[in-house]
Protein backbone atom coordinates (compact mmCIF):
# COMPACT_ATOMS: atom_id res chain seq x y z
CA UNK A 1 0.00 0.00 0.00
CA UNK A 2 2.90 2.39 0.53
CA UNK A 3 3.59 2.84 -3.19
CA UNK A 4 0.01 3.92 -4.09
CA UNK A 5 0.03 6.27 -1.10
CA UNK A 6 3.33 7.78 -2.26
CA UNK A 7 1.92 8.18 -5.78
CA UNK A 8 -1.23 10.00 -4.64
CA UNK A 9 0.78 12.11 -2.18
CA UNK A 10 3.04 13.11 -5.06
CA UNK A 11 0.07 14.08 -7.25
CA UNK A 12 -1.39 16.20 -4.44
CA UNK A 13 1.91 17.86 -3.54
CA UNK A 14 2.89 18.76 -7.10
CA UNK A 15 -0.69 19.66 -8.01
CA UNK A 16 -1.07 21.93 -4.97
CA UNK A 17 2.16 23.81 -5.62
CA UNK A 18 1.35 24.04 -9.33
CA UNK A 19 -2.05 25.49 -8.40
CA UNK A 20 -0.30 28.10 -6.25
CA UNK A 21 2.10 28.84 -9.10
CA UNK A 22 -0.67 29.19 -11.66
CA UNK A 23 -2.67 31.35 -9.27
CA UNK A 24 0.29 33.69 -8.76
CA UNK A 25 0.90 33.47 -12.51
CA UNK A 26 -2.64 34.70 -13.08
CA UNK A 27 -1.96 37.73 -10.96
CA UNK A 28 1.12 38.31 -13.11
CA UNK A 29 -0.88 37.99 -16.35
CA UNK A 30 -3.72 40.19 -15.12
CA UNK A 31 -1.19 42.88 -14.20
CA UNK A 32 0.55 42.52 -17.56
CA UNK A 33 -2.76 42.81 -19.42
CA UNK A 34 -3.68 45.91 -17.41
CA UNK A 35 -0.30 47.62 -17.95
CA UNK A 36 0.30 46.63 -21.59
CA UNK A 37 -3.05 45.46 -22.98
CA UNK A 38 -2.65 43.77 -26.38
CA UNK A 39 -0.51 46.50 -27.97
CA UNK A 40 2.91 46.31 -29.66
CA UNK A 41 4.96 46.13 -26.45
CA UNK A 42 2.78 43.31 -25.10
CA UNK A 43 3.00 41.30 -28.32
CA UNK A 44 6.75 41.88 -28.65
CA UNK A 45 7.43 40.75 -25.07
CA UNK A 46 5.16 37.70 -25.35
CA UNK A 47 7.00 36.54 -28.48
CA UNK A 48 10.42 37.24 -26.93
CA UNK A 49 9.52 35.40 -23.71
CA UNK A 50 8.11 32.46 -25.65
CA UNK A 51 11.48 31.83 -27.36
CA UNK A 52 13.49 30.62 -24.33
CA UNK A 53 10.39 28.85 -23.01
CA UNK A 54 9.91 27.08 -26.33
CA UNK A 55 13.50 25.84 -26.40
CA UNK A 56 13.30 24.96 -22.69
CA UNK A 57 10.55 22.46 -23.48
CA UNK A 58 12.54 21.38 -26.52
CA UNK A 59 15.80 20.70 -24.63
CA UNK A 60 14.87 20.03 -21.03
CA UNK A 61 11.37 19.26 -19.82
CA UNK A 62 9.97 17.69 -22.96
CA UNK A 63 13.04 15.82 -24.16
CA UNK A 64 16.14 15.61 -22.00
CA UNK A 65 14.30 14.85 -18.77
CA UNK A 66 12.14 12.24 -20.46
CA UNK A 67 15.35 10.33 -21.15
CA UNK A 68 17.26 11.34 -18.00
CA UNK A 69 14.62 10.56 -15.34
CA UNK A 70 14.05 6.87 -16.31
CA UNK A 71 17.81 6.22 -16.47
CA UNK A 72 18.42 8.00 -13.17
CA UNK A 73 15.49 6.21 -11.46
CA UNK A 74 16.68 2.79 -12.63
CA UNK A 75 20.21 3.47 -11.41
CA UNK A 76 18.77 4.37 -8.00
CA UNK A 77 16.66 1.19 -8.00
CA UNK A 78 19.69 -0.97 -8.86
CA UNK A 79 22.07 0.74 -6.44
CA UNK A 80 24.35 2.07 -9.19
CA UNK A 81 26.19 5.43 -9.22
CA UNK A 82 23.13 7.62 -9.85
CA UNK A 83 24.80 10.75 -8.44
CA UNK A 84 27.80 10.43 -10.76
CA UNK A 85 25.46 9.99 -13.73
CA UNK A 86 23.52 13.13 -12.70
CA UNK A 87 26.75 15.15 -12.49
CA UNK A 88 27.83 13.97 -15.94
CA UNK A 89 24.42 14.92 -17.38
CA UNK A 90 24.51 18.33 -15.68
CA UNK A 91 27.93 19.16 -17.15
CA UNK A 92 27.02 17.90 -20.62
CA UNK A 93 23.69 19.73 -20.76
CA UNK A 94 25.29 22.93 -19.43
CA UNK A 95 27.97 22.93 -22.15
CA UNK A 96 25.46 22.39 -24.95
CA UNK A 97 23.13 25.09 -23.60
CA UNK A 98 25.89 27.65 -23.16
CA UNK A 99 26.81 27.38 -26.84
CA UNK A 100 23.14 27.42 -27.85
CA UNK A 101 22.43 30.52 -25.73
CA UNK A 102 25.25 32.47 -27.38
CA UNK A 103 24.14 31.41 -30.86
CA UNK A 104 20.49 32.23 -30.19
CA UNK A 105 21.31 35.69 -28.85
CA UNK A 106 23.33 36.51 -31.98
CA UNK A 107 20.66 35.14 -34.33
CA UNK A 108 17.73 36.76 -32.52
CA UNK A 109 16.35 38.68 -35.56
CA UNK A 110 16.02 35.40 -37.45
CA UNK A 111 14.38 33.67 -34.46
CA UNK A 112 11.82 36.47 -34.16
CA UNK A 113 11.17 36.27 -37.90
CA UNK A 114 10.65 32.50 -37.61
CA UNK A 115 8.28 33.01 -34.68
CA UNK A 116 6.26 35.99 -35.95
CA UNK A 117 7.02 37.09 -39.50
CA UNK A 118 3.92 39.28 -39.38
CA UNK A 119 5.94 41.64 -37.14
CA UNK A 120 8.33 42.48 -40.00
CA UNK A 121 8.28 46.13 -40.94
CA UNK A 122 6.64 47.54 -37.81
CA UNK A 123 7.70 48.48 -34.27
CA UNK A 124 6.90 45.04 -32.88
CA UNK A 125 9.85 43.44 -34.68
CA UNK A 126 12.59 45.67 -33.27
CA UNK A 127 11.07 45.49 -29.79
CA UNK A 128 10.87 41.69 -29.94
CA UNK A 129 14.53 41.45 -31.02
CA UNK A 130 15.64 43.71 -28.16
CA UNK A 131 13.55 41.88 -25.56
CA UNK A 132 14.63 38.51 -26.97
CA UNK A 133 18.35 39.28 -26.70
CA UNK A 134 17.91 40.32 -23.08
CA UNK A 135 15.82 37.31 -22.05
CA UNK A 136 17.21 34.42 -24.12
CA UNK A 137 19.82 33.37 -21.54
CA UNK A 138 16.88 32.13 -19.44
CA UNK A 139 17.03 28.87 -21.39
CA UNK A 140 20.46 28.06 -19.89
CA UNK A 141 19.32 28.53 -16.30
CA UNK A 142 15.85 26.96 -16.50
CA UNK A 143 17.04 23.87 -18.39
CA UNK A 144 19.59 23.14 -15.67
CA UNK A 145 16.80 23.75 -13.14
CA UNK A 146 14.70 21.11 -14.95
CA UNK A 147 17.50 18.55 -14.58
CA UNK A 148 17.97 19.31 -10.87
CA UNK A 149 14.19 19.13 -10.39
CA UNK A 150 14.21 15.70 -12.05
CA UNK A 151 16.74 14.53 -9.47
CA UNK A 152 14.67 15.94 -6.60
CA UNK A 153 11.34 14.48 -7.76
CA UNK A 154 12.86 11.05 -8.40
CA UNK A 155 14.01 11.11 -4.77
CA UNK A 156 10.48 12.08 -3.68
CA UNK A 157 11.34 15.75 -3.00
CA UNK A 158 8.28 17.15 -4.78
CA UNK A 159 7.75 20.33 -2.74
CA UNK A 160 11.18 21.81 -3.43
CA UNK A 161 10.96 21.21 -7.18
CA UNK A 162 7.38 22.47 -7.40
CA UNK A 163 8.11 25.81 -5.71
CA UNK A 164 10.40 26.96 -8.55
CA UNK A 165 7.64 28.40 -10.83
CA UNK A 166 6.11 30.22 -7.85
CA UNK A 167 9.41 32.02 -7.33
CA UNK A 168 9.45 33.17 -10.97
CA UNK A 169 5.92 34.58 -10.86
CA UNK A 170 6.53 36.39 -7.58
CA UNK A 171 9.60 38.06 -9.09
CA UNK A 172 7.59 39.20 -12.13
CA UNK A 173 4.90 40.72 -9.91
CA UNK A 174 7.49 42.55 -7.81
CA UNK A 175 9.22 43.85 -10.95
CA UNK A 176 5.98 45.26 -12.43
CA UNK A 177 5.05 46.94 -9.15
CA UNK A 178 8.54 48.49 -8.96
CA UNK A 179 8.39 49.65 -12.61
CA UNK A 180 4.99 51.25 -12.06
CA UNK A 181 6.09 53.03 -8.89
CA UNK A 182 9.53 54.13 -10.13
CA UNK A 183 8.56 55.00 -13.70
CA UNK A 184 10.70 52.36 -15.41
CA UNK A 185 9.97 51.24 -18.96
CA UNK A 186 7.58 48.29 -18.43
CA UNK A 187 8.68 46.30 -21.49
CA UNK A 188 12.39 46.50 -20.62
CA UNK A 189 11.64 45.75 -16.98
CA UNK A 190 9.82 42.55 -17.92
CA UNK A 191 12.60 41.54 -20.33
CA UNK A 192 15.37 41.96 -17.72
CA UNK A 193 13.29 40.12 -15.12
CA UNK A 194 13.37 36.95 -17.25
CA UNK A 195 17.10 36.10 -16.85
CA UNK A 196 17.06 37.29 -13.22
CA UNK A 197 14.33 34.76 -12.43
CA UNK A 198 16.42 32.05 -14.11
CA UNK A 199 19.41 32.81 -11.88
CA UNK A 200 17.20 32.77 -8.77
CA UNK A 201 15.53 29.48 -9.74
CA UNK A 202 18.87 27.79 -10.43
CA UNK A 203 20.30 28.98 -7.11
CA UNK A 204 17.21 27.67 -5.30
CA UNK A 205 17.24 24.17 -6.83
CA UNK A 206 21.05 23.92 -6.56
CA UNK A 207 20.79 24.62 -2.82
CA UNK A 208 18.05 22.02 -2.31
CA UNK A 209 19.94 19.42 -4.34
CA UNK A 210 22.94 19.96 -2.03
CA UNK A 211 20.68 19.50 1.00
CA UNK A 212 19.47 16.23 -0.55
CA UNK A 213 23.11 15.08 -0.72
CA UNK A 214 23.91 15.83 -4.35
CA UNK A 215 26.87 17.91 -5.49
CA UNK A 216 27.11 19.48 -8.93
CA UNK A 217 30.56 21.03 -9.29
CA UNK A 218 31.39 22.90 -12.51
CA UNK A 219 33.48 20.37 -14.42
CA UNK A 220 34.45 19.86 -18.04
CA UNK A 221 31.92 17.57 -19.75
CA UNK A 222 33.04 14.08 -20.79
CA UNK A 223 31.29 11.81 -23.30
CA UNK A 224 30.96 8.72 -21.09
CA UNK A 225 29.10 5.52 -22.13
CA UNK A 226 26.15 6.58 -19.97
CA UNK A 227 25.98 9.97 -21.68
CA UNK A 228 26.16 8.31 -25.10
CA UNK A 229 23.21 6.12 -24.13
CA UNK A 230 21.38 9.16 -22.74
CA UNK A 231 21.96 11.05 -26.00
CA UNK A 232 20.75 8.08 -28.05
CA UNK A 233 17.54 7.85 -26.02
CA UNK A 234 17.03 11.62 -25.85
CA UNK A 235 17.58 12.30 -29.57
CA UNK A 236 14.11 11.12 -30.73
CA UNK A 237 12.53 12.90 -27.75
CA UNK A 238 14.40 16.09 -28.70
CA UNK A 239 13.08 15.73 -32.23
CA UNK A 240 9.58 15.11 -30.89
CA UNK A 241 9.92 18.20 -28.71
CA UNK A 242 11.01 20.12 -31.78
CA UNK A 243 7.92 18.97 -33.64
CA UNK A 244 5.70 20.17 -30.80
CA UNK A 245 7.40 23.55 -30.88
CA UNK A 246 6.89 23.75 -34.65
CA UNK A 247 3.18 23.47 -33.87
CA UNK A 248 3.52 26.54 -31.64
CA UNK A 249 5.51 28.34 -34.34
CA UNK A 250 2.77 27.71 -36.88
CA UNK A 251 0.18 29.14 -34.50
CA UNK A 252 2.28 32.22 -33.76
CA UNK A 253 2.88 32.82 -37.45
CA UNK A 254 -0.83 32.67 -38.24
CA UNK A 255 -1.63 34.98 -35.31
CA UNK A 256 1.13 37.50 -36.07
CA UNK A 257 -0.73 38.70 -39.19
CA UNK A 258 -3.70 39.90 -37.09
CA UNK A 259 -2.96 42.82 -34.79
CA UNK A 260 -3.56 41.79 -31.18
CA UNK A 261 -3.99 38.07 -31.98
CA UNK A 262 -0.64 37.00 -30.45
CA UNK A 263 -1.79 38.51 -27.15
CA UNK A 264 -5.32 37.06 -27.42
CA UNK A 265 -3.97 33.56 -27.93
CA UNK A 266 -1.36 34.02 -25.20
CA UNK A 267 -3.88 35.11 -22.56
CA UNK A 268 -6.29 32.31 -23.53
CA UNK A 269 -3.39 29.87 -23.39
CA UNK A 270 -2.52 31.03 -19.88
CA UNK A 271 -6.08 30.41 -18.66
CA UNK A 272 -6.43 26.89 -20.04
CA UNK A 273 -2.92 26.13 -18.84
CA UNK A 274 -4.20 26.49 -15.26
CA UNK A 275 -5.98 23.09 -15.10
CA UNK A 276 -3.49 21.63 -17.56
CA UNK A 277 -0.60 22.67 -15.36
CA UNK A 278 -2.17 21.65 -12.06
CA UNK A 279 -3.19 18.17 -13.24
CA UNK A 280 -1.01 17.43 -16.25
CA UNK A 281 2.25 18.59 -14.73
CA UNK A 282 1.50 16.79 -11.45
CA UNK A 283 0.78 13.52 -13.26
CA UNK A 284 3.76 13.84 -15.61
CA UNK A 285 6.25 14.74 -12.88
CA UNK A 286 5.15 11.98 -10.50
CA UNK A 287 4.15 9.18 -12.89
CA UNK A 288 7.34 8.95 -14.98
CA UNK A 289 9.78 8.17 -12.14
CA UNK A 290 7.18 5.94 -10.46
CA UNK A 291 6.62 3.85 -13.61
CA UNK A 292 10.37 3.74 -14.28
CA UNK A 293 11.07 2.35 -10.80
CA UNK A 294 8.25 -0.21 -11.10
CA UNK A 295 9.40 -1.43 -14.51
CA UNK A 296 12.95 -1.64 -13.21
CA UNK A 297 11.68 -3.87 -10.38
CA UNK A 298 9.39 -5.93 -12.63
CA UNK A 299 6.20 -4.71 -10.85
CA UNK A 300 3.67 -4.90 -13.72
CA UNK A 301 0.60 -4.94 -11.44
CA UNK A 302 1.82 -1.85 -9.59
CA UNK A 303 2.51 -0.10 -12.89
CA UNK A 304 -1.04 -0.81 -14.09
CA UNK A 305 -2.50 0.52 -10.85
CA UNK A 306 -0.40 3.70 -11.12
CA UNK A 307 -1.40 4.22 -14.76
CA UNK A 308 -5.11 3.77 -14.08
CA UNK A 309 -5.21 6.00 -11.04
CA UNK A 310 -3.32 8.68 -12.97
CA UNK A 311 -5.87 8.52 -15.80
CA UNK A 312 -8.76 8.63 -13.34
CA UNK A 313 -7.25 11.52 -11.35
CA UNK A 314 -6.56 13.47 -14.55
CA UNK A 315 -10.00 13.19 -16.10
CA UNK A 316 -11.81 13.68 -12.77
CA UNK A 317 -10.50 17.27 -12.74
CA UNK A 318 -9.90 18.18 -16.38
CA UNK A 319 -13.12 17.06 -18.07
CA UNK A 320 -15.30 19.45 -15.99
CA UNK A 321 -12.68 22.18 -16.43
CA UNK A 322 -12.83 21.71 -20.21
CA UNK A 323 -16.62 21.91 -20.23
CA UNK A 324 -16.52 25.10 -18.15
CA UNK A 325 -14.00 26.74 -20.48
CA UNK A 326 -16.26 26.00 -23.45
CA UNK A 327 -19.54 27.04 -21.78
CA UNK A 328 -18.56 30.25 -19.92
CA UNK A 329 -15.42 31.64 -21.62
CA UNK A 330 -16.71 35.23 -21.85
CA UNK A 331 -17.41 35.70 -18.11
CA UNK A 332 -14.03 34.15 -17.26
CA UNK A 333 -12.06 36.47 -19.55
CA UNK A 334 -14.14 39.54 -18.67
CA UNK A 335 -13.65 39.21 -14.93
CA UNK A 336 -10.00 38.12 -15.03
CA UNK A 337 -8.58 40.41 -17.74
CA UNK A 338 -10.94 43.22 -18.81
CA UNK A 339 -9.43 46.27 -17.14
CA UNK A 340 -6.93 48.99 -18.00
CA UNK A 341 -5.68 48.61 -21.58
CA UNK A 342 -7.61 45.33 -22.09
CA UNK A 343 -11.02 46.17 -23.58
CA UNK A 344 -14.30 44.40 -24.53
CA UNK A 345 -13.10 43.54 -28.05
CA UNK A 346 -10.06 41.85 -26.53
CA UNK A 347 -12.39 39.92 -24.21
CA UNK A 348 -14.51 38.60 -27.10
CA UNK A 349 -11.50 37.45 -29.16
CA UNK A 350 -9.69 35.89 -26.19
CA UNK A 351 -12.86 34.08 -25.05
CA UNK A 352 -13.29 32.51 -28.49
CA UNK A 353 -9.72 31.21 -28.37
CA UNK A 354 -10.27 29.92 -24.83
CA UNK A 355 -13.34 27.92 -25.85
CA UNK A 356 -11.41 26.24 -28.68
CA UNK A 357 -8.44 25.47 -26.43
CA UNK A 358 -10.83 24.12 -23.79
CA UNK A 359 -12.07 21.47 -26.21
CA UNK A 360 -8.53 20.10 -26.35
CA UNK A 361 -7.78 20.26 -22.62
CA UNK A 362 -8.49 16.57 -21.82
CA UNK A 363 -6.30 15.56 -24.75
CA UNK A 364 -3.32 17.56 -23.52
CA UNK A 365 -3.64 16.01 -20.05
CA UNK A 366 -4.08 12.47 -21.40
CA UNK A 367 -0.82 12.91 -23.28
CA UNK A 368 0.86 13.45 -19.90
CA UNK A 369 -0.61 10.12 -18.73
CA UNK A 370 0.23 8.10 -21.85
CA UNK A 371 3.72 9.39 -22.68
CA UNK A 372 5.40 8.08 -19.48
CA UNK A 373 4.39 4.56 -20.51
CA UNK A 374 6.74 4.95 -23.50
CA UNK A 375 9.51 6.95 -21.83
CA UNK A 376 9.67 4.65 -18.81
CA UNK A 377 10.58 1.88 -21.29
CA UNK A 378 13.16 4.19 -22.87
CA UNK A 379 11.03 4.20 -26.04
CA UNK A 380 11.28 7.72 -27.44
CA UNK A 381 11.04 6.81 -31.14
CA UNK A 382 7.34 6.11 -31.39
CA UNK A 383 6.27 9.33 -29.61
CA UNK A 384 8.46 11.16 -32.13
CA UNK A 385 6.64 9.56 -35.07
CA UNK A 386 3.27 10.37 -33.53
CA UNK A 387 4.36 13.97 -32.94
CA UNK A 388 5.30 14.34 -36.62
CA UNK A 389 1.81 13.28 -37.70
CA UNK A 390 0.26 15.62 -35.12
CA UNK A 391 2.40 18.44 -36.54
CA UNK A 392 1.08 17.78 -40.04
CA UNK A 393 -2.51 17.90 -38.76
CA UNK A 394 -1.85 21.12 -36.85
CA UNK A 395 -0.19 22.86 -39.79
CA UNK A 396 -2.91 21.77 -42.23
CA UNK A 397 -5.66 23.09 -39.96
CA UNK A 398 -3.94 26.30 -38.83
CA UNK A 399 -2.72 27.39 -42.26
CA UNK A 400 -5.51 25.87 -44.36
CA UNK A 401 -8.27 27.45 -42.28
CA UNK A 402 -6.55 30.78 -41.60
CA UNK A 403 -8.20 32.59 -44.55
CA UNK A 404 -11.82 31.71 -43.70
CA UNK A 405 -11.40 31.64 -39.89
CA UNK A 406 -8.56 34.08 -39.20
CA UNK A 407 -6.43 33.83 -36.05
CA UNK A 408 -8.72 31.25 -34.40
CA UNK A 409 -7.45 28.65 -36.91
CA UNK A 410 -4.24 28.53 -34.85
CA UNK A 411 -6.14 27.45 -31.71
CA UNK A 412 -8.24 24.97 -33.69
CA UNK A 413 -5.13 23.36 -35.18
CA UNK A 414 -3.63 22.95 -31.70
CA UNK A 415 -6.78 21.22 -30.38
CA UNK A 416 -7.16 18.87 -33.35
CA UNK A 417 -3.48 17.91 -33.17
CA UNK A 418 -3.82 17.25 -29.43
CA UNK A 419 -6.61 14.72 -29.90
CA UNK A 420 -4.81 13.07 -32.81
CA UNK A 421 -1.73 12.64 -30.61
CA UNK A 422 -3.80 10.99 -27.87
CA UNK A 423 -5.32 8.53 -30.32
CA UNK A 424 -1.87 7.56 -31.67
CA UNK A 425 -0.35 7.19 -28.18
CA UNK A 426 -3.29 5.04 -27.06
CA UNK A 427 -3.13 2.83 -30.15
CA UNK A 428 0.65 2.49 -29.81
CA UNK A 429 0.44 1.48 -26.15
CA UNK A 430 -1.82 -1.51 -26.87
CA UNK A 431 1.18 -3.81 -27.29
CA UNK A 432 2.73 -2.96 -23.93
CA UNK A 433 0.77 -5.52 -21.91
CA UNK A 434 -1.24 -5.10 -18.74
CA UNK A 435 0.67 -2.08 -17.42
CA UNK A 436 -1.28 0.32 -19.66
CA UNK A 437 -4.67 -1.45 -19.76
CA UNK A 438 -7.72 0.11 -18.10
CA UNK A 439 -8.83 -1.87 -15.07
CA UNK A 440 -12.47 -2.52 -14.13
CA UNK A 441 -12.67 0.53 -11.86
CA UNK A 442 -11.42 2.90 -14.56
CA UNK A 443 -13.73 1.44 -17.23
CA UNK A 444 -16.66 1.91 -14.87
CA UNK A 445 -15.83 5.42 -13.69
CA UNK A 446 -14.46 7.28 -16.70
CA UNK A 447 -17.76 7.40 -18.69
CA UNK A 448 -19.54 8.55 -15.53
CA UNK A 449 -17.04 11.38 -15.07
CA UNK A 450 -17.88 12.58 -18.58
CA UNK A 451 -21.62 12.31 -17.88
CA UNK A 452 -21.30 14.33 -14.65
CA UNK A 453 -19.34 17.03 -16.49
CA UNK A 454 -22.05 17.29 -19.17
CA UNK A 455 -24.69 17.74 -16.48
CA UNK A 456 -22.52 20.52 -15.00
CA UNK A 457 -22.22 22.14 -18.43
CA UNK A 458 -26.01 22.32 -18.84
CA UNK A 459 -26.40 23.82 -15.37
CA UNK A 460 -23.63 26.36 -16.05
CA UNK A 461 -25.24 27.43 -19.32
CA UNK A 462 -28.57 28.08 -17.59
CA UNK A 463 -26.92 29.81 -14.62
CA UNK A 464 -24.92 32.08 -16.95
CA UNK A 465 -28.13 33.22 -18.64
CA UNK A 466 -29.75 33.89 -15.27
CA UNK A 467 -26.76 35.84 -13.92
CA UNK A 468 -26.10 37.81 -17.13
CA UNK A 469 -27.45 41.13 -15.68
CA UNK A 470 -24.82 40.95 -12.94
CA UNK A 471 -21.88 40.85 -15.35
CA UNK A 472 -21.16 44.57 -15.27
CA UNK A 473 -17.42 45.36 -15.58
CA UNK A 474 -16.12 46.93 -12.40
CA UNK A 475 -19.43 46.21 -10.65
CA UNK A 476 -20.91 42.86 -9.67
CA UNK A 477 -19.08 40.76 -12.27
CA UNK A 478 -16.72 39.18 -9.71
CA UNK A 479 -19.65 38.16 -7.50
CA UNK A 480 -21.46 36.70 -10.52
CA UNK A 481 -18.40 34.66 -11.55
CA UNK A 482 -17.95 33.31 -8.03
CA UNK A 483 -21.61 32.25 -8.02
CA UNK A 484 -21.16 30.57 -11.41
CA UNK A 485 -18.13 28.63 -10.18
CA UNK A 486 -19.92 27.51 -6.99
CA UNK A 487 -23.00 26.43 -8.95
CA UNK A 488 -20.83 24.50 -11.40
CA UNK A 489 -18.89 22.76 -8.64
CA UNK A 490 -22.09 21.79 -6.82
CA UNK A 491 -23.63 20.44 -10.04
CA UNK A 492 -20.54 18.40 -10.97
CA UNK A 493 -19.86 16.85 -7.60
CA UNK A 494 -23.57 16.29 -6.93
CA UNK A 495 -24.04 14.51 -10.27
CA UNK A 496 -20.76 12.62 -9.89
CA UNK A 497 -21.68 11.28 -6.46
CA UNK A 498 -25.20 10.38 -7.63
CA UNK A 499 -24.08 8.29 -10.61
CA UNK A 500 -20.95 6.79 -9.04
CA UNK A 501 -18.25 8.72 -10.93
CA UNK A 502 -16.44 9.02 -7.59
CA UNK A 503 -17.20 8.63 -3.88
CA UNK A 504 -16.68 10.75 -0.79
CA UNK A 505 -14.29 8.11 0.54
CA UNK A 506 -12.05 8.69 -2.51
CA UNK A 507 -11.48 12.28 -1.43
CA UNK A 508 -11.04 11.35 2.23
CA UNK A 509 -8.36 8.79 1.36
CA UNK A 510 -6.62 11.21 -1.00
CA UNK A 511 -6.52 13.96 1.61
CA UNK A 512 -5.29 11.53 4.27
CA UNK A 513 -2.50 10.38 1.96
CA UNK A 514 -1.62 13.93 1.00
CA UNK A 515 -1.28 14.91 4.65
CA UNK A 516 0.42 11.72 5.76
Secondary structure, DSSP 8 states (H G I E B T S, - for coil): -HHHHHHHHHHHHHHHHHHHHHHHHHHHHHHHHHHHTTSHHHHHHHHHHHHHHHHHIIIIIIIIHHHHHHHHHHHHHHT--HHHHHHHHHHHHHHHHHHHHHHHHHTHHHHHHHH-GGGTTSHHHHHHHHHHHHHTTHHHHHHHHHHHHHHHHHTT-HHHHHTHHHHHHHHHHHHHHHHHHHT--HHHHHHHHHHHHHHHHHHHHHHHHHHTT-----------HHHHHHHHHHHHHHHHHHHHHHHHHHHHHHHHTSTTHHHHHHHHHHHHHHHIIIIIIHHHHHHHHHHHHHHHTT-HHHHHHHHHHHHHHHHHHHHHHHHHHHHSHHHHHHHHH-STT--HHHHHHHHHHHHHHHHHHHHHHHHHHHHHHHHTTT--HHHHHHHHHHHHHHHHHHHHTHHHHTTHHHHHHHHHHHHHHHHHHHHHGGGG-GGGS--HHHHHHHHHHHHHHHHHHHHHHHHHHHHGGG--TTTTHHHHHHHHHHHHHHHHHHHHHHHTS--HHHHHHHHHHHH-
